[in-house]
Amino acid sequence: MALRGMIFDIDGTLVDTNPAHVLAWRRAFQRYGYDVPTERIKIEIGKGGDKLVPSVLGQDGEDRIGEALRQAQKEEFLKIAERDHFRVFPCVPELFQVLREREIRTALATSSDKKHLKATMASARIDLPSLADVLVTKDDAQASKPAPDVIIVAWEKLAVSPAECAMVGDTVYDGQACQAAGVVFVGVLSGPSTESELLQAGACGVWRDTGHLYADLDRALEIAALAAAASR
């Protein structure tokens, strides 16, 4: 059976925002006296802030200043987004257009909130929701990635079964969320994770970025459909 739905992560998959998120988290930690190295933060990118803070500081740190850190990170990210121009990865509009022509419904699924997303789009000068059929943010889900909630909400809104869906993402946390949601994971190397890490996280295949995925779309859809059929 052919795929009927394709879900896309945003940060690091469609728009090159991961370095900004790392810097914003580093500055947020510094506000509260924690000099957390950039490399330590990088490996957490892709998680929601509710998962990132306890992973870095432990549950005690989460209980004491978790909410304050997340607010500080949001403020720092918004400052960066206002100052910088985020790069959109290659062929993003074209990829959504060709999927629409093939009658494959598309969703955006992010652990960021709507304010983060609005700032990202303003910086990148792209209206992502206009490209897709469905938008799901952390505001629509109880738990952020690597929990499967945003992906489950996405395929429900797409009105397709998880076995008819694939998700494109750039981190192992996308892969973990896909496995928990019963959705095929398609990896791209535009984020922090390596090819071997994405494959270990369950990717059916790995492409360099959205431009490579667009150029190789027939093969990618075939691989994803076969992986979905094998998982049934």
Rosetta blueprint (number, residue, H / E / L):
1 M L
2 A L
3 L L
4 R L
5 G E
6 M E
7 I E
8 F E
9 D L
10 I L
11 D E
12 G L
13 T L
14 L L
15 V E
16 D L
17 T L
18 N H
19 P H
20 A H
21 H H
22 V H
23 L H
24 A H
25 W H
26 R H
27 R H
28 A H
29 F H
30 Q H
31 R H
32 Y L
33 G L
34 Y L
35 D L
36 V L
37 P L
38 T H
39 E H
40 R H
41 I H
42 K H
43 I L
44 E L
45 I L
46 G L
47 K L
48 G L
49 G H
50 D H
51 K H
52 L H
53 V H
54 P H
55 S H
56 V H
57 L H
58 G H
59 Q H
60 D H
61 G H
62 E H
63 D H
64 R H
65 I H
66 G H
67 E H
68 A H
69 L H
70 R H
71 Q H
72 A H
73 Q H
74 K H
75 E H
76 E H
77 F H
78 L H
79 K H
80 I H
81 A H
82 E H
83 R H
84 D L
85 H L
86 F L
87 R L
88 V E
89 F L
90 P L
91 C L
92 V H
93 P H
94 E H
95 L H
96 F H
97 Q H
98 V H
99 L H
100 R H
101 E H
102 R L
103 E L
104 I L
105 R E
106 T E
107 A E
108 L E
109 A E
110 T L
111 S L
112 S L
113 D L
114 K H
115 K H
116 H H
117 L H
118 K H
119 A H
120 T H
121 M H
122 A H
123 S H
124 A H
125 R L
126 I L
127 D L
128 L H
129 P H
130 S H
131 L L
132 A L
133 D L
134 V E
135 L E
136 V E
137 T L
138 K H
139 D H
140 D H
141 A L
142 Q L
143 A L
144 S L
145 K L
146 P L
147 A L
148 P L
149 D H
150 V H
151 I H
152 I H
153 V H
154 A H
155 W H
156 E H
157 K H
158 L H
159 A L
160 V L
161 S L
162 P H
163 A H
164 E H
165 C E
166 A E
167 M E
168 V E
169 G E
170 D L
171 T L
172 V H
173 Y H
174 D H
175 G H
176 Q H
177 A H
178 C H
179 Q H
180 A H
181 A H
182 G L
183 V L
184 V E
185 F E
186 V E
187 G E
188 V E
189 L L
190 S L
191 G L
192 P L
193 S L
194 T L
195 E H
196 S H
197 E H
198 L H
199 L H
200 Q H
201 A L
202 G L
203 A E
204 C E
205 G E
206 V E
207 W E
208 R L
209 D L
210 T H
211 G H
212 H H
213 L H
214 Y H
215 A H
216 D L
217 L H
218 D H
219 R H
220 A H
221 L H
222 E H
223 I H
224 A H
225 A H
226 L H
227 A H
228 A H
229 A H
230 A H
231 S H
232 R L
